[in-house]
Amino acid sequence: MNLSFIWHMHQPDYRDEFGVMQMPWVFLHAIKDYYDMPWMLTRYSGLKATFNITPPLIRQLELYYENPQNNDKFLNLWLRDISSLNRTEYRWMIKICKSTPYETMVSKIAYYDELYKKESYTNQEFFDLEILFLLSWCGVYLRANNTVVKEMLQRKNGFVYEDKLSLLRELTNFVKGIFDYYAELKNNGVISISTTPLNHPILPLLLDMNSAKIANKSTNIPKYHLSLKDDALLQITRAKELFMNTFGFLPDGFWPAEGAVDANSVALLSECGVKWIATDEEILFRSINLRDRAALYAPYEYHDMCIAFRDHHLSDLIGFTYKFWEPQRAVKDFMSYLSSINDQNEDATVFIILDGENAWEFYDNNAFDFFDELYKTLSAASWLKTLHMQDVYGLPRKKLSKLSAGSWIHGEFNTWVGHKEKSRGWELIFITKRDYEHHKDSLDDDTKAKITEHFLASECSDWFWWYGDDHFTEFGLEFDALFRAHLISIYNLMKIAPPLDLFEPIIQNRSSVNFLLKPQSYISPQINGKHGSFFEWIGSGVVHENRTSSTMDMPKSPVEKIFYGQDDENIYFAFDADLEMIKNCNMLRLIIDPIGFNEEINIGDKKHYFGSSANIVYEVAYEDWIEIRIDKSFIKEQKLDFRFELSSGDAVIQTLPGFGVLEIDMDSDFSDRWFI
């Protein structure tokens, strides 16, 4: 069988109207992921993969080649003396330095862990925090091969200004060589490289907003929408030009942003010389009107366009599930799926397509241990070979007579239009576009070119990702401001006063409370599995699982909310779930650390279950929802971390909570959280 990985390397456009990066994630992922991902592949000979490099990533990474402190707000403040920072700048720097995932990155550096937990700092502590933050983002390659990074990690604290200069010089030189490394691997046949339309737009929505209703009839779209076909064409042609200037050859394939496709967008890509694209399995199943997994494992052809459809489940296992597993267990599980596909399908070609950067900070050791085990196992499997997409293009293809409109998220476009915040973003683009059409004849060519750049940037899918209530980030207001700044700049270039609406944030009153509410008081619910006992859970903590996903979208899962709390004797959990989906689950795994408790509970046979293991006594009931009680009598630790896995057969359907672990303090008396 054939296995084809496509790693999508993308970051939103963080530049303000002056071209200065307002957030540092491009640089951080550059020192952690963009080199490490192909490097890990090359450690085992014979393996191949495709890397999709987006234009916003190319443009922004180039800003770090020379004088990065002039192009990045964070690095500029990072190099300044603490005494020169005003209160807003100081607090923003602390917010950034505490944005690193705690369990997998902060806690691995002892002094960073200590500083992370502090509320106030001496000047030296603040200085050390800044440096340790950047060191925590250095990937495995840098930690193993760069003498400056290794020495500073060993020294641990007491850094001086020369250390900052030395570290930034090393990291800048490292970043400069990333794209050259990709080009070298491409020339050696190890990888193929593809790209995405210029500013990562949802092409079908630019061409016709009605495509959202075709994909999902209930989607609300802006009433007075426009076709932005001219912009859609520019998004493709300029992406090709930028790619050519960067790598020295034209791309033969595109990953349409968010896997968003329809017949019109594919026709436009084909007209522009694109030979292959990739998208999600849901598009295939809707196109053939049949949920046949056997049909998935082959490349397809639609109007001369080669299309790869990704295996959603296998891709999500890597993106979301295996971060909680030991590498050997995860790889064994992954290979068992591939072996089963190989046994049941002759000449199968499986496509694994996912984000190539954002998942790894939630793995231990930046996922190196997982990938090392995976690639070692794949290279030793005689019944399997890996192909990149240039290889796949030469394989026989199945014919596809129809292509449904949709994206990699549920086969629709609701992540980018439908919610009132998302629609408001589109309305502001359309209003600005209409005003521009009325005034463009009076503008010179240079001004029109600058305006076009701002329009193309405003059409990026990432702005709409953060609008609405389906994804959360602590930096939502910053994204909102960057989006509106592009439209404000268009009016300024036209020398027209921008509408006041553009100065009003689209995101309103957003915070982490939207997805996580900590317990307010003791609770003592009866464990009977009946949802009618809601009032017994008043004062409990609540995790909104459908709001915890961030840079990557979680697959639709059974449990939508977790309720949790305790009294003097017990700890309690309840899972509010989609009943139809949860009926397919037959096993619940309960994991409690640091005591190492790991127990499987069969929820398929019994509706009420008492059990005990390793001095832990528990009770589980399931009827309208799942309720769990854990006896505290034999628990000596003050703080425990809880995780759960819901399974159907051998497949893990959902890992809870989605953001990692749920910490509960056994001694909390909630005196700081009284409420009425």
C-alpha positions in Angstrom: 0.0 0.0 0.0 1.0 3.7 -0.4 1.0 6.2 2.4 1.1 9.9 1.6 1.7 12.6 4.3 0.9 16.2 3.5 2.1 18.6 6.3 0.4 22.0 6.1 2.7 24.8 7.2 0.8 28.0 7.8 0.6 31.0 10.1 -1.9 33.9 9.9 -0.6 37.3 8.7 0.4 39.1 11.9 1.7 42.3 10.2 0.0 45.6 11.0 -0.5 48.4 8.5 3.2 49.3 8.9 4.4 45.7 8.1 5.4 45.0 11.7 4.6 41.6 13.2 2.2 42.0 16.1 2.6 38.5 17.5 5.7 36.2 17.4 4.3 32.8 16.4 5.9 32.7 13.0 9.4 33.1 14.6 8.5 30.6 17.4 7.4 27.9 15.1 10.4 28.6 12.8 12.8 27.7 15.6 10.6 24.7 16.7 8.9 23.1 13.8 9.6 24.3 10.2 13.1 22.8 10.2 12.4 19.9 12.6 9.5 18.4 10.7 11.4 17.6 7.4 14.6 16.8 9.5 12.8 14.1 11.4 11.6 12.6 8.2 15.1 12.4 6.8 16.5 10.5 9.7 15.2 7.3 8.1 16.1 6.8 4.5 13.5 6.0 1.8 10.7 8.0 3.4 8.8 10.7 1.5 6.3 13.4 2.3 4.7 16.6 1.0 5.0 20.0 2.7 2.5 22.7 1.9 4.2 26.1 2.5 1.7 29.0 2.5 2.5 32.5 1.2 1.8 34.3 4.5 4.4 32.0 6.1 6.9 32.8 3.3 6.4 36.5 3.5 6.6 36.7 7.3 9.5 34.3 7.7 11.6 36.5 5.4 11.1 39.4 7.8 13.4 37.6 10.3 16.4 37.3 7.9 17.8 40.7 8.7 17.2 43.0 11.7 14.2 40.9 13.1 13.8 43.3 16.0 12.7 46.0 13.6 10.0 43.8 12.1 8.6 42.1 15.2 6.9 43.8 18.1 7.8 41.0 20.6 11.5 40.9 19.7 11.7 44.7 19.8 10.3 44.7 23.3 12.4 41.6 24.2 15.6 43.5 23.4 14.6 46.6 25.3 15.6 47.3 28.9 12.7 46.6 31.3 12.9 50.2 32.6 11.9 51.5 29.1 8.7 49.4 29.0 5.4 51.1 29.9 2.8 49.2 32.0 0.9 48.0 28.9 4.1 46.7 27.2 5.3 45.0 30.4 2.0 43.2 30.9 1.8 42.2 27.3 5.3 40.7 27.5 4.3 38.6 30.5 1.1 37.5 28.7 3.2 36.3 25.8 5.9 34.6 28.0 3.1 32.8 29.8 1.3 31.6 26.7 3.5 28.5 26.3 1.8 25.2 27.0 2.6 24.4 30.6 2.7 20.6 30.8 4.8 19.9 27.8 7.1 22.9 27.6 7.1 25.1 30.7 7.4 22.4 33.3 10.3 20.8 31.4 12.6 23.8 32.3 12.7 24.0 36.1 13.4 27.8 36.5 10.9 28.7 33.8 8.4 26.6 35.7 9.2 28.6 38.9 9.0 32.0 37.2 5.8 31.0 35.3 4.0 30.6 38.6 5.0 34.0 40.0 2.8 37.1 39.9 5.5 39.7 40.2 9.2 39.8 39.2 12.5 41.5 40.0 14.2 42.9 37.0 16.5 39.9 36.7 13.6 37.4 37.0 11.7 39.2 34.3 14.9 39.1 32.1 15.4 35.4 32.7 11.7 34.8 32.0 12.0 36.4 28.6 15.0 34.3 27.6 13.6 31.0 29.0 10.4 31.6 27.0 12.4 31.8 23.8 14.6 28.8 24.8 11.4 26.7 25.5 10.4 27.2 21.9 13.7 25.9 20.5 13.0 22.6 18.8 14.8 19.3 19.3 17.3 20.0 16.4 18.5 23.3 18.0 18.7 21.8 21.5 20.8 18.9 20.2 23.0 20.8 17.7 23.3 24.4 18.6 26.0 25.2 21.1 24.5 28.5 22.3 21.1 27.0 22.9 22.6 24.0 24.7 24.8 26.2 26.9 22.0 28.6 27.9 19.6 25.7 28.7 22.3 24.2 31.0 23.1 27.6 32.6 19.4 27.9 33.6 19.3 31.5 34.9 21.3 34.7 35.6 21.3 35.8 32.0 22.8 39.1 30.7 22.0 41.3 27.7 24.8 39.8 25.6 23.0 36.4 26.0 20.0 37.9 24.3 22.1 39.2 21.4 23.9 35.9 21.0 20.7 33.9 21.1 18.9 36.1 18.6 21.8 36.0 16.3 21.9 32.2 16.4 18.2 31.8 15.9 18.1 34.3 13.0 20.9 32.5 11.2 19.0 29.3 11.7 15.7 30.7 10.3 17.5 32.0 7.2 18.3 28.4 6.1 14.9 26.8 6.4 13.6 27.3 2.9 17.0 26.3 1.4 16.7 23.1 3.3 13.3 22.4 1.8 14.6 23.1 -1.7 17.5 20.8 -1.1 15.2 17.9 0.0 12.9 18.6 -2.9 15.9 18.3 -5.3 16.9 15.0 -3.7 13.3 13.6 -4.2 12.6 13.3 -0.5 9.8 15.8 -0.4 7.5 17.7 -2.8 6.4 21.2 -2.0 3.0 22.7 -2.6 1.3 26.0 -1.6 -2.0 27.7 -1.0 -3.7 30.8 -2.5 -1.9 34.0 -1.4 -3.6 35.0 1.9 -5.1 31.6 2.7 -8.7 32.6 1.6 -11.8 30.4 1.4 -11.9 30.4 -2.4 -15.5 29.1 -2.8 -16.8 32.0 -0.6 -14.8 34.6 -2.6 -16.3 33.3 -5.8 -19.9 33.0 -4.5 -21.1 33.3 -0.9 -24.0 31.0 -1.9 -21.6 28.0 -1.8 -21.9 28.1 2.0 -25.7 27.4 1.6 -25.0 24.7 -1.0 -22.8 22.9 1.6 -25.3 23.5 4.4 -28.8 24.9 3.8 -29.1 26.3 7.3 -26.0 28.6 7.0 -26.8 32.3 7.3 -24.8 34.4 4.8 -24.5 38.2 4.5 -27.6 39.6 2.8 -25.8 42.0 0.4 -22.8 39.9 -0.6 -20.5 40.3 -3.6 -18.6 38.0 -5.8 -14.9 38.6 -5.3 -13.8 36.5 -8.3 -11.1 39.0 -9.4 -9.6 38.8 -6.0 -9.8 35.0 -6.0 -7.8 34.9 -9.3 -5.1 37.2 -7.8 -4.9 35.0 -4.7 -3.9 32.1 -6.9 -1.6 33.8 -9.4 0.3 35.8 -6.8 0.8 32.7 -4.7 2.5 31.1 -7.7 4.7 34.1 -8.3 5.8 34.2 -4.6 6.5 30.5 -4.6 8.6 30.8 -7.8 10.6 33.6 -6.3 11.2 31.6 -3.1 12.0 28.1 -4.4 12.9 28.7 -8.1 10.1 26.6 -9.6 6.4 26.7 -10.0 4.2 24.6 -7.7 2.3 21.8 -9.3 -0.1 21.4 -6.4 -2.2 23.4 -4.0 -3.8 22.6 -0.6 -6.8 25.0 -0.9 -7.0 26.9 2.4 -8.9 24.8 4.9 -9.4 22.1 2.2 -12.2 24.4 0.9 -13.4 23.4 -2.5 -16.3 23.5 -4.9 -16.6 23.0 -8.7 -16.0 26.7 -9.5 -12.8 27.0 -7.3 -11.4 23.8 -8.8 -12.0 25.1 -12.3 -10.2 28.4 -11.5 -7.2 26.5 -10.0 -7.1 24.3 -13.1 -7.1 27.3 -15.4 -4.1 28.6 -13.4 -2.1 25.5 -14.1 -2.6 23.7 -10.8 -2.4 19.9 -11.4 -3.4 18.5 -8.0 -5.3 19.5 -4.9 -6.2 17.8 -1.6 -9.2 18.0 0.7 -11.2 16.0 3.2 -12.9 12.6 3.0 -16.3 14.3 3.8 -16.1 16.0 0.4 -15.6 12.6 -1.4 -18.5 10.9 0.5 -20.9 13.7 -0.3 -19.7 13.8 -3.9 -20.4 10.0 -4.5 -23.4 10.1 -2.1 -21.9 7.0 -0.2 -19.9 6.7 3.0 -17.7 4.0 1.7 -14.3 3.9 3.3 -12.9 1.6 0.7 -13.6 4.3 -1.9 -11.4 6.7 0.0 -8.1 4.9 -0.6 -7.1 6.1 -4.1 -6.4 9.4 -5.9 -9.3 10.8 -7.9 -9.7 12.9 -11.1 -12.3 15.6 -11.5 -12.2 17.6 -14.8 -8.5 16.8 -15.2 -7.7 17.8 -11.6 -6.0 15.1 -9.5 -7.6 15.2 -6.0 -6.3 13.5 -2.8 -8.9 12.9 0.0 -7.5 12.7 3.5 -8.4 10.0 6.0 -10.0 12.2 8.6 -9.8 9.7 11.5 -6.1 8.8 11.0 -5.2 12.4 10.6 -7.0 13.4 13.8 -5.4 10.6 15.7 -2.0 12.3 15.1 -3.4 15.8 15.5 -5.4 15.3 18.7 -5.2 11.9 20.3 -1.7 10.5 20.3 -0.3 13.5 22.2 -1.7 11.7 25.3 -0.2 8.3 24.5 3.2 6.7 24.9 4.9 6.8 21.5 5.1 3.0 21.1 1.5 2.6 21.9 0.5 5.3 19.5 2.5 4.0 16.6 1.3 0.5 17.2 -2.2 1.7 17.1 -1.6 3.7 13.9 0.1 0.8 12.2 -2.7 -1.5 13.1 -5.1 0.8 11.2 -2.8 0.9 8.2 -2.4 -2.9 8.3 -6.2 -3.4 8.3 -6.6 -1.0 5.3 -3.9 -2.9 3.5 -5.6 -6.3 4.2 -9.0 -5.1 3.0 -8.0 -2.9 0.0 -5.8 -3.8 -3.0 -3.3 -1.1 -4.0 -4.6 1.3 -1.4 -3.2 4.9 -1.2 -3.9 6.5 2.2 -3.6 10.3 2.6 -2.7 11.7 6.0 -3.1 15.5 5.9 -3.0 17.9 8.9 -1.4 20.9 10.4 2.4 20.5 10.4 3.2 22.8 13.3 0.5 23.6 16.0 0.0 20.1 17.4 3.5 19.4 18.5 3.8 21.7 21.5 1.1 19.6 23.1 3.3 16.5 22.7 6.2 15.7 25.0 9.6 16.6 23.5 7.8 18.4 20.6 6.6 15.1 19.2 10.1 13.9 18.4 9.7 10.7 20.3 6.5 9.9 18.5 7.8 10.8 15.0 11.0 8.9 15.6 9.1 5.8 16.5 6.6 6.3 13.6 9.2 6.9 10.9 11.4 4.0 12.2 8.4 1.7 12.0 7.3 2.9 8.6 10.8 2.5 7.1 10.9 -1.1 8.3 7.4 -2.0 7.0 8.0 -4.1 3.8 4.3 -4.0 2.9 4.1 -0.2 2.8 5.8 2.7 1.0 5.5 6.4 1.5 4.9 8.7 -1.5 4.9 12.5 -1.9 2.3 14.1 -4.1 4.5 14.2 -7.2 4.6 10.4 -7.0 0.9 10.2 -6.4 0.2 12.3 -9.5 1.6 9.5 -11.6 -0.7 6.8 -10.1 -3.9 5.6 -11.8 -7.0 7.7 -10.7 -10.6 7.0 -10.2 -13.0 9.3 -12.1 -15.2 11.7 -10.1 -18.3 13.1 -11.9 -19.4 15.5 -9.2 -17.6 17.5 -6.6 -19.5 18.7 -3.5 -18.8 22.1 -2.0 -17.3 22.1 1.5 -14.1 22.2 3.6 -12.2 19.8 5.9 -14.5 20.8 8.9 -17.7 18.8 8.6 -17.8 19.3 4.9 -19.2 22.8 5.1 -18.2 26.5 5.6 -19.7 27.4 8.9 -16.3 28.0 10.5 -16.0 31.0 8.3 -19.5 32.3 7.8 -22.9 32.0 9.5 -22.2 33.3 13.1 -23.1 37.0 13.4 -19.4 37.9 14.1 -18.2 36.0 11.1 -20.9 37.6 8.9 -20.1 41.0 10.3 -16.5 40.6 9.1 -17.7 39.8 5.6 -20.2 42.7 5.6 -17.3 45.1 6.4 -15.3 43.7 3.5 -18.2 44.1 1.1 -19.0 47.7 2.3 -15.3 48.7 1.9 -15.2 47.0 -1.6 -18.3 49.0 -2.7 -16.8 52.3 -1.5 -13.6 51.4 -3.3 -15.4 50.7 -6.6 -17.0 54.2 -6.3 -13.7 56.0 -5.9 -11.1 53.9 -7.6 -11.1 55.9 -10.9 -9.7 58.9 -9.0 -6.8 56.9 -7.5 -3.3 56.4 -9.0 -1.9 53.0 -9.8 0.4 52.8 -6.8 -2.5 53.6 -4.4 -4.7 51.0 -6.1 -1.9 48.4 -5.7 -1.6 49.0 -2.0 -5.4 48.8 -1.6 -5.5 45.5 -3.4 -2.9 44.1 -1.0 -5.1 45.1 1.9 -8.2 43.5 0.4 -6.4 40.3 -0.3 -5.1 40.2 3.3 -8.6 40.9 4.7 -9.9 37.8 2.9 -7.6 35.5 5.0 -9.6 32.6 6.5 -7.8 33.0 9.9 -9.8 36.2 10.8 -13.1 34.4 10.5 -11.7 31.3 12.4 -11.5 33.4 15.6 -14.9 35.1 15.2 -17.9 33.3 16.6 -17.9 30.9 19.5 -16.4 27.8 17.9 -12.7 28.6 18.6 -11.0 30.4 21.4 -7.7 32.3 21.8 -6.4 34.7 24.4 -5.3 36.8 21.5 -8.7 37.2 19.8 -8.9 40.9 20.2 -5.4 41.3 18.6 -6.6 39.2 15.6 -9.8 41.4 15.4 -7.8 44.6 15.4 -5.4 43.3 12.7 -8.4 42.4 10.4 -10.1 45.8 10.8 -6.8 47.6 10.4 -6.6 46.4 6.8 -10.0 47.9 5.9 -9.2 51.1 7.8 -6.0 51.4 5.8 -8.0 51.1 2.6 -10.1 54.2 3.5 -6.9 56.1 4.6 -5.3 55.3 1.3 -8.5 56.7 -0.5 -8.3 59.7 1.9 -11.8 59.0 3.1 -12.7 59.0 6.8 -13.2 55.3 7.7 -16.7 54.4 8.9 -16.9 54.4 12.7 -18.0 50.8 12.6 -14.5 49.8 11.6 -13.2 51.1 15.0 -15.7 48.9 16.9 -14.4 45.5 17.9 -16.3 42.6 16.3 -15.4 40.3 19.2 -17.3 41.4 22.3 -16.5 40.4 25.9 -14.5 37.3 25.1 -12.4 35.5 27.7 -11.4 32.0 28.8 -14.6 31.9 30.9 -16.3 31.1 27.6 -14.9 27.6 27.8 -13.7 27.0 31.4 -15.6 27.8 34.6 -13.9 26.6 37.8 -16.0 25.2 40.7 -17.7 27.8 42.8 -18.8 25.7 45.8 -19.1 22.1 47.1 -21.5 19.8 45.3 -22.9 16.4 46.4 -25.0 15.1 43.4 -26.7 11.7 43.4 -25.0 9.4 40.9 -27.9 7.9 38.9 -27.1 8.9 35.3 -30.2 11.1 35.0 -29.8 14.5 33.5 -32.8 15.8 35.4 -30.7 16.3 38.5 -29.2 19.5 37.0 -29.7 21.5 40.2 -27.4 19.1 42.1 -24.6 20.4 39.9 -25.1 24.1 40.5 -21.7 25.5 41.6 -19.8 22.9 39.7 -16.9 23.6 37.3 -17.8 23.5 33.6 -15.6 22.7 30.6 -17.3 23.6 27.3 -15.5 21.0 25.1 -17.0 22.5 21.9 -15.2 25.7 22.6 -11.7 24.5 23.7 -10.3 24.0 20.2 -7.9 26.7 19.1 -5.5 26.7 16.2 -6.8 23.4 14.9 -10.4 22.3 14.7 -11.4 19.2 16.8 -13.4 16.5 15.2 -17.1 16.4 16.2 -17.2 14.3 19.4 -19.9 12.9 21.8 -19.2 14.9 24.9 -20.0 18.6 24.7 -19.6 19.7 28.4 -17.9 18.3 31.4 -19.3 19.2 34.9 -17.0 18.6 37.8 -16.6 19.3 41.5 -16.3 17.7 45.0 -17.3 17.6 48.6 -15.5 16.3 51.6 -15.9 12.7 50.7 -16.0 12.5 46.9 -15.0 13.9 43.5 -17.7 14.1 40.9 -17.9 14.3 37.1 -20.7 14.4 34.6 -20.5 14.3 30.8 -23.2 16.1 28.8 -23.2 14.4 25.4 -24.8 13.8 22.1 -26.8 10.7 23.0 -26.8 9.2 19.5 -23.0 9.5 19.3 -22.3 8.2 22.8 -24.4 5.1 22.2 -21.6 3.9 20.0 -19.1 4.2 22.9 -18.6 1.1 25.0 -15.5 1.8 27.1 -14.5 4.6 29.4 -10.9 4.9 30.5 -10.2 6.9 33.7 -6.6 8.2 34.2 -5.5 9.9 37.4 -2.0 11.3 37.8 0.4 11.5 39.6 -0.9 8.3 41.3 -0.7 6.4 38.0 -4.3 5.2 38.1 -5.5 3.8 34.7 -8.7 1.9 34.6 -11.0 0.8 31.8 -14.7 0.8 32.6 -17.2 -1.0 30.4 -20.2 1.4 29.9 -21.8 -0.7 27.2 -23.1 -3.5 29.4 -24.2 -1.8 32.6 -26.1 1.4 33.4 -24.8 1.5 37.0 -21.4 0.3 38.0 -19.3 0.1 41.2 -15.6 -0.7 41.0 -12.3 -0.4 42.8 -8.7 -0.7 41.8 -5.4 0.3 43.4 -7.3 1.7 46.5 -9.5 3.9 44.3 -13.2 3.3 44.7 -15.5 4.7 42.0 -19.1 4.6 40.8 -20.3 5.2 37.2 -23.9 5.7 36.1 -25.2 6.2 32.6 -28.7 6.9 31.3 -29.3 10.5 30.0 -25.7 11.4 30.6 -22.6 9.9 32.3 -22.0 10.5 35.9 -18.9 9.5 37.9 -18.1 9.5 41.6 -14.6 8.9 43.0 -14.1 8.2 46.7 -11.4 10.5 48.3 -10.8 8.3 51.3 -7.6 6.7 50.1 -6.2 9.7 48.2 -3.2 11.3 49.9 -2.1 13.7 47.2 -3.3 17.3 47.4 -3.6 17.8 43.6 -4.7 15.3 41.0 -4.8 15.5 37.2 -7.8 13.7 35.6 -8.2 12.5 32.0 -10.8 10.3 30.3 -10.9 8.4 27.0 -14.2 7.3 25.4 -13.8 4.3 23.0 -15.8 2.4 20.5 -14.2 -1.0 20.0 -10.4 -0.3 19.5 -10.9 3.3 18.4 -10.6 6.2 20.9 -13.5 8.5 20.0 -12.7 11.3 22.4 -10.1 12.3 24.9 -11.3 14.6 27.7 -10.7 17.3 28.5 -9.6 18.4 25.0 -7.0 20.9 26.4 -5.0 18.2 28.3 -5.7 17.5 31.9 -8.2 18.7 34.5 -6.5 19.6 37.8 -8.4 19.3 41.0 -7.2 20.6 44.4 -8.4 18.2 47.1 -8.1 20.9 49.8 -9.9 23.7 48.0 -12.6 25.3 50.2 -13.8 27.7 47.4 -13.6 30.7 49.9 -12.3 32.8 47.1 -15.2 32.0 44.7 -18.3 32.7 46.7 -21.2 33.6 44.5 -24.9 34.4 44.6 
